[in-house]
Amino acid sequence: MFFLQGSTQWLCFSLFPFTFAHPSDARTAGRCRDTLKEIQNVKYLIVGLGNIGTTYDATRHNIGFDVADAFVIKHKEVFHNDRLALRSEVSWKGKTFIVIKPTTFMNLSGKAVKYWLTKEKIKPDHLLVIVDDLALPVEELRLRAGGSAAGHNGLKDIEAQLGTNQYPRLRFGIGNDFPKGRQIDFVLGKWRKEELPVIQDKILRSLDMIESFAVMGLERTMNLFNHKSRQ
């Protein structure tokens, strides 16, 4: 039960009765306030992978940038040039989203991810990387808790920098409809006209998944949205 008697001490004591001294103890007040602030201001790092420069705009490989842009625009924020990335900050339902688009180019994305995780004191389980995926059909999205980089250079560098491949990622299917030997051209190419309605729909679903990831957690979001994606 919550005993809100005009004091953060009482709330903190009711939440953590075995952690803190009695709420009437003034020495407890500072720790209680810090604890409640930490609970109420949970941070997430949202990373859209891509390459900087107009040459790469609206290409399959830059879909992570496009999703990050859409998320920031939806919440009426903007990006600013910052260290190793374009950065924005979104506040929504008591959550803080640090949204970055690394300016290191794809192959060095991990450097930006590690820097901003450290700077913002965000745990890897509150990291969400949005990445293009050749292994998924263009109609599909998949949220995963971790796993192999599957040859993706951006994910390889993140894994190398963090020392683990166990971090959440949102895999945005781009398909693999290209002739033998033309993979690079395909990945760095722009969407076909007939694909655009599907891509726009998936971007909107990606925004819902980002928000759900923060509010409902990884497992529940996977169960809800990965199932929908297969339908």
C-alpha positions in Angstrom: 0.0 0.0 0.0 1.2 3.6 -0.7 1.1 6.0 2.2 1.2 9.4 0.5 1.4 11.7 3.5 2.8 14.7 1.6 6.3 13.3 1.7 8.4 11.3 -0.8 9.9 9.5 2.3 6.6 7.8 2.9 6.2 6.7 -0.7 9.7 5.4 -0.8 9.3 3.6 2.5 6.1 1.9 1.4 7.8 0.8 -1.8 11.0 -0.4 -0.2 10.3 -1.0 3.5 13.5 -3.2 4.0 15.8 -0.9 2.1 15.5 2.4 3.9 15.1 3.6 7.5 11.8 4.8 8.8 10.5 7.6 6.6 10.5 10.0 9.6 14.3 9.7 9.6 15.5 12.8 7.7 18.7 11.0 6.6 16.5 8.8 4.4 14.9 11.7 2.5 17.7 12.2 0.0 18.1 8.6 -0.9 14.3 8.2 -1.3 14.1 11.2 -3.7 17.0 9.8 -5.7 15.4 6.4 -5.9 12.0 7.7 -7.0 13.6 10.0 -9.6 15.5 7.0 -11.0 12.2 5.0 -11.2 10.2 7.8 -12.8 12.8 8.9 -15.3 13.7 5.6 -17.0 16.0 6.2 -20.1 16.2 4.3 -23.3 18.7 4.6 -26.1 17.1 4.2 -29.6 19.6 3.8 -32.4 18.7 4.1 -36.0 21.5 2.6 -38.1 22.5 4.2 -41.5 25.0 6.2 -43.3 25.3 10.0 -43.2 25.0 11.9 -46.5 22.3 12.6 -49.1 23.7 9.8 -51.3 22.3 7.3 -48.8 18.9 9.0 -48.1 15.9 6.8 -48.6 17.9 3.7 -49.3 17.3 0.2 -47.8 20.4 0.4 -45.7 19.3 3.6 -44.1 15.9 2.5 -42.9 17.1 2.8 -39.3 17.6 6.5 -39.9 14.2 6.8 -41.4 12.5 5.1 -38.4 14.4 7.3 -36.0 13.4 10.4 -38.0 9.7 9.3 -37.9 9.8 8.7 -34.1 11.3 12.1 -33.4 8.9 13.9 -35.8 5.9 12.1 -34.2 6.9 13.4 -30.8 7.6 16.9 -32.2 11.3 17.0 -31.5 14.3 17.6 -33.7 17.8 16.2 -34.1 20.9 18.2 -33.1 24.5 17.5 -34.1 26.3 16.0 -31.2 29.3 13.8 -30.5 29.5 10.8 -32.9 25.8 11.2 -33.7 22.8 13.3 -34.5 20.9 13.2 -31.2 17.4 14.0 -30.1 15.6 13.5 -26.8 11.9 12.5 -26.5 9.9 12.4 -23.3 6.8 10.3 -23.3 4.7 8.7 -20.6 7.4 9.1 -18.0 10.1 7.6 -20.2 13.1 9.4 -21.8 14.2 8.3 -25.2 17.7 9.3 -26.3 17.4 8.9 -30.1 20.6 8.8 -32.1 21.7 8.5 -35.7 25.4 7.7 -35.7 27.6 9.9 -37.9 30.4 7.4 -37.8 29.2 5.6 -40.9 27.7 2.2 -40.6 30.9 0.2 -40.0 31.8 2.2 -36.9 28.3 2.4 -35.4 29.4 0.7 -32.2 31.6 3.6 -31.2 28.6 5.9 -31.0 26.4 3.3 -29.3 28.9 2.7 -26.6 29.6 6.4 -26.1 25.9 7.3 -25.6 25.1 4.3 -23.4 28.0 5.3 -21.1 27.2 9.0 -21.2 23.5 8.6 -20.5 24.1 5.7 -18.0 21.7 3.4 -19.9 21.9 -0.3 -19.5 22.2 -2.5 -22.6 18.7 -4.0 -22.0 17.3 -0.5 -22.5 19.1 -0.2 -25.9 17.1 -0.7 -29.1 18.9 -0.8 -32.4 16.9 -0.5 -35.6 18.5 -2.3 -38.5 17.9 -3.4 -42.1 17.7 -7.1 -42.5 18.2 -9.0 -45.8 17.1 -12.3 -44.2 13.5 -11.0 -43.7 11.0 -10.4 -46.4 10.2 -6.8 -47.2 6.8 -7.2 -45.4 8.2 -8.3 -42.1 9.4 -6.8 -38.8 11.0 -8.7 -36.0 11.9 -7.6 -32.5 14.7 -9.7 -31.0 16.5 -9.8 -27.6 19.9 -10.5 -29.2 21.7 -12.8 -31.6 24.1 -12.9 -34.5 25.0 -9.9 -36.6 24.3 -12.1 -39.6 27.0 -10.3 -41.6 25.7 -6.8 -40.9 28.7 -4.5 -40.4 26.8 -2.1 -38.1 25.8 -4.9 -35.8 29.2 -6.4 -35.9 30.8 -3.2 -34.7 28.2 -2.8 -31.9 28.9 -6.3 -30.7 32.7 -5.6 -30.8 32.3 -2.4 -28.8 29.9 -3.7 -26.2 31.5 -7.2 -25.9 28.1 -8.9 -26.4 25.5 -9.6 -29.0 22.8 -9.7 -26.3 21.0 -6.4 -26.8 17.6 -5.7 -28.3 17.2 -5.0 -32.0 14.3 -4.3 -34.3 15.0 -6.1 -37.6 13.3 -4.3 -40.6 13.0 -6.7 -43.5 14.3 -5.4 -46.8 14.0 -8.7 -48.8 16.7 -10.2 -51.0 15.3 -9.8 -54.5 18.5 -9.1 -56.3 20.6 -10.9 -58.9 23.7 -12.8 -57.8 26.6 -10.5 -57.1 24.4 -7.4 -56.8 23.8 -7.4 -53.0 25.7 -4.1 -52.4 23.8 -2.4 -55.1 20.5 -3.7 -53.7 21.2 -2.7 -50.1 22.4 0.8 -51.1 19.6 1.2 -53.6 16.3 3.0 -53.1 12.9 1.3 -52.5 10.9 0.3 -55.5 7.7 2.3 -56.0 5.5 -0.7 -55.4 7.2 -1.3 -52.0 6.7 2.2 -50.6 3.2 1.6 -49.1 4.5 -1.4 -47.3 7.5 0.5 -46.0 5.4 3.4 -44.8 3.1 1.0 -42.9 6.1 -0.8 -41.4 7.6 2.5 -40.2 4.4 3.3 -38.4 4.4 -0.1 -36.8 8.0 0.4 -35.8 7.0 3.5 -33.8 4.4 1.5 -32.0 7.0 -1.2 -31.2 9.5 1.4 -29.8 6.9 2.8 -27.5 5.7 -0.6 -26.5 9.2 -1.7 -25.8 9.5 1.0 -23.2 6.1 0.7 -21.6 5.4 -3.1 -21.9 8.9 -4.5 -22.0 10.7 -6.6 -24.5 9.0 -10.0 -24.1 5.4 -8.7 -24.2 6.2 -6.5 -27.2 7.8 -9.4 -29.1 4.8 -11.6 -28.4 2.4 -9.0 -29.5 4.1 -7.5 -32.6 6.1 -10.4 -33.9 2.9 -12.4 -34.2 1.1 -9.5 -36.0 4.1 -9.2 -38.4 3.6 -12.8 -39.5 -0.1 -12.5 -40.3 
